[in-house]
Amino acid sequence: MERLSGLDSAFLSLESPSMHLHVAIAAVIDPSTAARPYTFDELKAFISRRLMRDAAFRRRVVEVPFRLNHPIWVEDP
């Protein structure tokens, strides 16, 4: 269990359906530079294996009752 920082908590509370405060990335992958033919399924499997190693991708935010403190990160199976 880890508490969100004040800044992270502020960004979370300011986010709404019409104002998104999250970050996204777009990647261009050129399979012609690969040593062997590469499929989309192999790419998905590679990313899945890498994401599961990092705890940040296995957590979710939980609000503290009555919002008495900043939300916390909990492990999400």
N, CA, C and O atoms as a GROMACS GRO file, in nm:
protein
  308
    1MET      N    1   0.085  -0.117   0.000
    1MET     CA    2   0.000   0.000   0.000
    1MET      C    3   0.090   0.124   0.000
    1MET      O    4   0.186   0.133   0.077
    2GLU      N    5   0.058   0.217  -0.086
    2GLU     CA    6   0.134   0.341  -0.096
    2GLU      C    7   0.037   0.457  -0.118
    2GLU      O    8  -0.054   0.448  -0.200
    3ARG      N    9   0.058   0.564  -0.044
    3ARG     CA   10  -0.029   0.680  -0.056
    3ARG      C   11   0.014   0.766  -0.174
    3ARG      O   12   0.134   0.782  -0.198
    4LEU      N   13  -0.083   0.820  -0.248
    4LEU     CA   14  -0.051   0.912  -0.357
    4LEU      C   15   0.009   1.039  -0.299
    4LEU      O   16  -0.026   1.082  -0.189
    5SER      N   17   0.099   1.099  -0.375
    5SER     CA   18   0.155   1.228  -0.332
    5SER      C   19   0.046   1.335  -0.344
    5SER      O   20  -0.058   1.312  -0.406
    6GLY      N   21   0.070   1.449  -0.284
    6GLY     CA   22  -0.026   1.559  -0.294
    6GLY      C   23  -0.050   1.601  -0.438
    6GLY      O   24  -0.164   1.628  -0.476
    7LEU      N   25   0.057   1.606  -0.517
    7LEU     CA   26   0.044   1.645  -0.658
    7LEU      C   27  -0.037   1.542  -0.737
    7LEU      O   28  -0.125   1.578  -0.814
    8ASP      N   29  -0.005   1.413  -0.716
    8ASP     CA   30  -0.081   1.308  -0.786
    8ASP      C   31  -0.228   1.311  -0.747
    8ASP      O   32  -0.316   1.294  -0.831
    9SER      N   33  -0.253   1.332  -0.619
    9SER     CA   34  -0.391   1.339  -0.571
    9SER      C   35  -0.464   1.459  -0.631
    9SER      O   36  -0.583   1.449  -0.664
   10ALA      N   37  -0.394   1.572  -0.645
   10ALA     CA   38  -0.456   1.690  -0.704
   10ALA      C   39  -0.492   1.665  -0.851
   10ALA      O   40  -0.602   1.699  -0.894
   11PHE      N   41  -0.399   1.605  -0.927
   11PHE     CA   42  -0.429   1.574  -1.067
   11PHE      C   43  -0.548   1.480  -1.078
   11PHE      O   44  -0.634   1.497  -1.164
   12LEU      N   45  -0.553   1.380  -0.990
   12LEU     CA   46  -0.664   1.285  -0.992
   12LEU      C   47  -0.797   1.355  -0.962
   12LEU      O   48  -0.898   1.327  -1.027
   13SER      N   49  -0.798   1.444  -0.866
   13SER     CA   50  -0.924   1.511  -0.830
   13SER      C   51  -0.968   1.612  -0.936
   13SER      O   52  -1.086   1.642  -0.948
   14LEU      N   53  -0.873   1.665  -1.014
   14LEU     CA   54  -0.907   1.762  -1.118
   14LEU      C   55  -0.954   1.696  -1.248
   14LEU      O   56  -1.015   1.762  -1.332
   15GLU      N   57  -0.926   1.568  -1.264
   15GLU     CA   58  -0.965   1.499  -1.387
   15GLU      C   59  -1.116   1.478  -1.390
   15GLU      O   60  -1.178   1.445  -1.288
   16SER      N   61  -1.175   1.498  -1.507
   16SER     CA   62  -1.319   1.480  -1.524
   16SER      C   63  -1.343   1.420  -1.663
   16SER      O   64  -1.249   1.409  -1.741
   17PRO      N   65  -1.466   1.381  -1.693
   17PRO     CA   66  -1.493   1.327  -1.827
   17PRO      C   67  -1.460   1.424  -1.940
   17PRO      O   68  -1.432   1.382  -2.052
   18SER      N   69  -1.462   1.554  -1.912
   18SER     CA   70  -1.431   1.651  -2.017
   18SER      C   71  -1.289   1.707  -2.008
   18SER      O   72  -1.244   1.775  -2.101
   19MET      N   73  -1.217   1.680  -1.898
   19MET     CA   74  -1.079   1.726  -1.884
   19MET      C   75  -0.991   1.608  -1.843
   19MET      O   76  -0.994   1.565  -1.728
   20HIS      N   77  -0.915   1.557  -1.939
   20HIS     CA   78  -0.829   1.441  -1.914
   20HIS      C   79  -0.690   1.488  -1.875
   20HIS      O   80  -0.629   1.568  -1.945
   21LEU      N   81  -0.640   1.438  -1.764
   21LEU     CA   82  -0.507   1.478  -1.716
   21LEU      C   83  -0.410   1.360  -1.716
   21LEU      O   84  -0.308   1.363  -1.646
   22HIS      N   85  -0.441   1.257  -1.792
   22HIS     CA   86  -0.350   1.144  -1.800
   22HIS      C   87  -0.260   1.158  -1.924
   22HIS      O   88  -0.283   1.244  -2.009
   23VAL      N   89  -0.159   1.074  -1.931
   23VAL     CA   90  -0.061   1.081  -2.039
   23VAL      C   91  -0.072   0.955  -2.124
   23VAL      O   92  -0.095   0.846  -2.072
   24ALA      N   93  -0.055   0.970  -2.252
   24ALA     CA   94  -0.058   0.854  -2.344
   24ALA      C   95   0.064   0.861  -2.435
   24ALA      O   96   0.131   0.964  -2.444
   25ILE      N   97   0.092   0.751  -2.502
   25ILE     CA   98   0.205   0.746  -2.594
   25ILE      C   99   0.163   0.671  -2.720
   25ILE      O  100   0.080   0.580  -2.716
   26ALA      N  101   0.222   0.710  -2.829
   26ALA     CA  102   0.202   0.639  -2.955
   26ALA      C  103   0.340   0.593  -3.002
   26ALA      O  104   0.436   0.670  -2.998
   27ALA      N  105   0.350   0.471  -3.046
   27ALA     CA  106   0.477   0.417  -3.092
   27ALA      C  107   0.462   0.369  -3.236
   27ALA      O  108   0.362   0.308  -3.273
   28VAL      N  109   0.562   0.398  -3.316
   28VAL     CA  110   0.567   0.349  -3.453
   28VAL      C  111   0.671   0.238  -3.456
   28VAL      O  112   0.789   0.261  -3.427
   29ILE      N  113   0.628   0.119  -3.489
   29ILE     CA  114   0.716   0.002  -3.489
   29ILE      C  115   0.734  -0.045  -3.632
   29ILE      O  116   0.636  -0.074  -3.701
   30ASP      N  117   0.858  -0.052  -3.675
   30ASP     CA  118   0.891  -0.091  -3.812
   30ASP      C  119   0.941  -0.235  -3.812
   30ASP      O  120   1.056  -0.260  -3.776
   31PRO      N  121   0.857  -0.332  -3.851
   31PRO     CA  122   0.899  -0.472  -3.849
   31PRO      C  123   1.006  -0.505  -3.953
   31PRO      O  124   1.068  -0.611  -3.947
   32SER      N  125   1.029  -0.415  -4.048
   32SER     CA  126   1.131  -0.444  -4.150
   32SER      C  127   1.271  -0.443  -4.091
   32SER      O  128   1.364  -0.495  -4.154
   33THR      N  129   1.289  -0.386  -3.972
   33THR     CA  130   1.421  -0.384  -3.910
   33THR      C  131   1.444  -0.504  -3.818
   33THR      O  132   1.553  -0.518  -3.762
   34ALA      N  133   1.345  -0.589  -3.801
   34ALA     CA  134   1.357  -0.707  -3.714
   34ALA      C  135   1.443  -0.814  -3.780
   34ALA      O  136   1.448  -0.824  -3.903
   35ALA      N  137   1.509  -0.894  -3.697
   35ALA     CA  138   1.595  -1.001  -3.749
   35ALA      C  139   1.515  -1.112  -3.815
   35ALA      O  140   1.566  -1.184  -3.901
   36ARG      N  141   1.389  -1.126  -3.774
   36ARG     CA  142   1.302  -1.228  -3.832
   36ARG      C  143   1.161  -1.170  -3.844
   36ARG      O  144   1.133  -1.066  -3.785
   37PRO      N  145   1.073  -1.235  -3.918
   37PRO     CA  146   0.935  -1.184  -3.928
   37PRO      C  147   0.872  -1.171  -3.789
   37PRO      O  148   0.888  -1.258  -3.703
   38TYR      N  149   0.801  -1.062  -3.770
   38TYR     CA  150   0.744  -1.031  -3.639
   38TYR      C  151   0.594  -1.010  -3.654
   38TYR      O  152   0.551  -0.938  -3.744
   39THR      N  153   0.514  -1.073  -3.566
   39THR     CA  154   0.370  -1.061  -3.577
   39THR      C  155   0.315  -0.971  -3.466
   39THR      O  156   0.382  -0.944  -3.366
   40PHE      N  157   0.194  -0.926  -3.487
   40PHE     CA  158   0.127  -0.842  -3.386
   40PHE      C  159   0.107  -0.920  -3.257
   40PHE      O  160   0.120  -0.863  -3.148
   41ASP      N  161   0.075  -1.049  -3.266
   41ASP     CA  162   0.056  -1.132  -3.145
   41ASP      C  163   0.185  -1.142  -3.064
   41ASP      O  164   0.181  -1.140  -2.941
   42GLU      N  165   0.299  -1.151  -3.132
   42GLU     CA  166   0.427  -1.154  -3.062
   42GLU      C  167   0.452  -1.021  -2.990
   42GLU      O  168   0.503  -1.019  -2.878
   43LEU      N  169   0.418  -0.913  -3.054
   43LEU     CA  170   0.433  -0.781  -2.992
   43LEU      C  171   0.346  -0.769  -2.868
   43LEU      O  172   0.393  -0.721  -2.764
   44LYS      N  173   0.220  -0.812  -2.876
   44LYS     CA  174   0.131  -0.806  -2.760
   44LYS      C  175   0.185  -0.891  -2.645
   44LYS      O  176   0.182  -0.848  -2.530
   45ALA      N  177   0.236  -1.012  -2.676
   45ALA     CA  178   0.291  -1.099  -2.573
   45ALA      C  179   0.414  -1.036  -2.508
   45ALA      O  180   0.430  -1.042  -2.386
   46PHE      N  181   0.499  -0.975  -2.587
   46PHE     CA  182   0.619  -0.909  -2.536
   46PHE      C  183   0.581  -0.796  -2.440
   46PHE      O  184   0.638  -0.785  -2.331
   47ILE      N  185   0.486  -0.713  -2.479
   47ILE     CA  186   0.444  -0.601  -2.394
   47ILE      C  187   0.379  -0.654  -2.266
   47ILE      O  188   0.404  -0.601  -2.158
   48SER      N  189   0.296  -0.756  -2.277
   48SER     CA  190   0.231  -0.814  -2.158
   48SER      C  191   0.334  -0.865  -2.058
   48SER      O  192   0.321  -0.842  -1.938
   49ARG      N  193   0.435  -0.935  -2.106
   49ARG     CA  194   0.540  -0.986  -2.016
   49ARG      C  195   0.612  -0.873  -1.946
   49ARG      O  196   0.642  -0.883  -1.827
   50ARG      N  197   0.641  -0.766  -2.018
   50ARG     CA  198   0.714  -0.653  -1.960
   50ARG      C  199   0.628  -0.576  -1.860
   50ARG      O  200   0.677  -0.536  -1.755
   51LEU      N  201   0.500  -0.555  -1.892
   51LEU     CA  202   0.413  -0.477  -1.804
   51LEU      C  203   0.392  -0.547  -1.670
   51LEU      O  204   0.387  -0.481  -1.566
   52MET      N  205   0.379  -0.678  -1.671
   52MET     CA  206   0.350  -0.750  -1.547
   52MET      C  207   0.467  -0.746  -1.450
   52MET      O  208   0.449  -0.773  -1.331
   53ARG      N  209   0.588  -0.715  -1.498
   53ARG     CA  210   0.704  -0.704  -1.409
   53ARG      C  211   0.700  -0.578  -1.324
   53ARG      O  212   0.752  -0.577  -1.213
   54ASP      N  213   0.639  -0.474  -1.375
   54ASP     CA  214   0.639  -0.346  -1.306
   54ASP      C  215   0.513  -0.331  -1.221
   54ASP      O  216   0.401  -0.340  -1.272
   55ALA      N  217   0.532  -0.309  -1.093
   55ALA     CA  218   0.419  -0.300  -1.000
   55ALA      C  219   0.323  -0.187  -1.034
   55ALA      O  220   0.204  -0.196  -1.004
   56ALA      N  221   0.372  -0.081  -1.097
   56ALA     CA  222   0.286   0.033  -1.129
   56ALA      C  223   0.171  -0.007  -1.220
   56ALA      O  224   0.067   0.059  -1.219
   57PHE      N  225   0.187  -0.111  -1.298
   57PHE     CA  226   0.081  -0.155  -1.390
   57PHE      C  227  -0.010  -0.261  -1.328
   57PHE      O  228  -0.099  -0.312  -1.395
   58ARG      N  229   0.013  -0.293  -1.201
   58ARG     CA  230  -0.071  -0.392  -1.132
   58ARG      C  231  -0.142  -0.329  -1.013
   58ARG      O  232  -0.187  -0.400  -0.923
   59ARG      N  233  -0.152  -0.196  -1.012
   59ARG     CA  234  -0.214  -0.127  -0.899
   59ARG      C  235  -0.334  -0.044  -0.944
   59ARG      O  236  -0.349  -0.012  -1.062
   60ARG      N  237  -0.418  -0.011  -0.848
   60ARG     CA  238  -0.530   0.078  -0.875
   60ARG      C  239  -0.545   0.174  -0.757
   60ARG      O  240  -0.496   0.146  -0.647
   61VAL      N  241  -0.612   0.284  -0.781
   61VAL     CA  242  -0.631   0.386  -0.677
   61VAL      C  243  -0.757   0.356  -0.598
   61VAL      O  244  -0.861   0.322  -0.654
   62VAL      N  245  -0.747   0.369  -0.466
   62VAL     CA  246  -0.863   0.350  -0.377
   62VAL      C  247  -0.876   0.476  -0.291
   62VAL      O  248  -0.779   0.521  -0.229
   63GLU      N  249  -0.995   0.532  -0.289
   63GLU     CA  250  -1.020   0.651  -0.207
   63GLU      C  251  -1.021   0.613  -0.059
   63GLU      O  252  -1.063   0.504  -0.022
   64VAL      N  253  -0.976   0.705   0.024
   64VAL     CA  254  -0.980   0.688   0.169
   64VAL      C  255  -1.120   0.728   0.215
   64VAL      O  256  -1.175   0.826   0.164
   65PRO      N  257  -1.180   0.654   0.309
   65PRO     CA  258  -1.316   0.689   0.354
   65PRO      C  259  -1.327   0.836   0.396
   65PRO      O  260  -1.240   0.889   0.465
   66PHE      N  261  -1.433   0.898   0.353
   66PHE     CA  262  -1.465   1.038   0.381
   66PHE      C  263  -1.359   1.135   0.326
   66PHE      O  264  -1.358   1.253   0.362
   67ARG      N  265  -1.271   1.084   0.240
   67ARG     CA  266  -1.164   1.166   0.181
   67ARG      C  267  -1.083   1.241   0.286
   67ARG      O  268  -1.050   1.358   0.269
   68LEU      N  269  -1.051   1.170   0.396
   68LEU     CA  270  -0.975   1.232   0.504
   68LEU      C  271  -0.826   1.243   0.473
   68LEU      O  272  -0.753   1.312   0.544
   69ASN      N  273  -0.781   1.174   0.370
   69ASN     CA  274  -0.641   1.178   0.332
   69ASN      C  275  -0.632   1.150   0.181
   69ASN      O  276  -0.734   1.125   0.115
   70HIS      N  277  -0.510   1.156   0.128
   70HIS     CA  278  -0.492   1.126  -0.013
   70HIS      C  279  -0.526   0.980  -0.041
   70HIS      O  280  -0.511   0.896   0.047
   71PRO      N  281  -0.572   0.948  -0.162
   71PRO     CA  282  -0.600   0.809  -0.198
   71PRO      C  283  -0.475   0.722  -0.187
   71PRO      O  284  -0.363   0.773  -0.176
   72ILE      N  285  -0.495   0.592  -0.191
   72ILE     CA  286  -0.382   0.498  -0.183
   72ILE      C  287  -0.380   0.407  -0.305
   72ILE      O  288  -0.482   0.384  -0.369
   73TRP      N  289  -0.261   0.356  -0.335
   73TRP     CA  290  -0.245   0.253  -0.439
   73TRP      C  291  -0.258   0.118  -0.371
   73TRP      O  292  -0.198   0.095  -0.266
   74VAL      N  293  -0.335   0.027  -0.429
   74VAL     CA  294  -0.344  -0.112  -0.380
   74VAL      C  295  -0.317  -0.206  -0.495
   74VAL      O  296  -0.344  -0.175  -0.611
   75GLU      N  297  -0.262  -0.322  -0.461
   75GLU     CA  298  -0.235  -0.425  -0.561
   75GLU      C  299  -0.368  -0.475  -0.619
   75GLU      O  300  -0.461  -0.504  -0.544
   76ASP      N  301  -0.376  -0.486  -0.749
   76ASP     CA  302  -0.499  -0.530  -0.816
   76ASP      C  303  -0.470  -0.660  -0.891
   76ASP      O  304  -0.402  -0.661  -0.993
   77PRO      N  305  -0.523  -0.769  -0.839
   77PRO     CA  306  -0.496  -0.898  -0.904
   77PRO      C  307  -0.557  -0.907  -1.042
   77PRO      O  308  -0.542  -1.009  -1.110
   0.00000   0.00000   0.00000
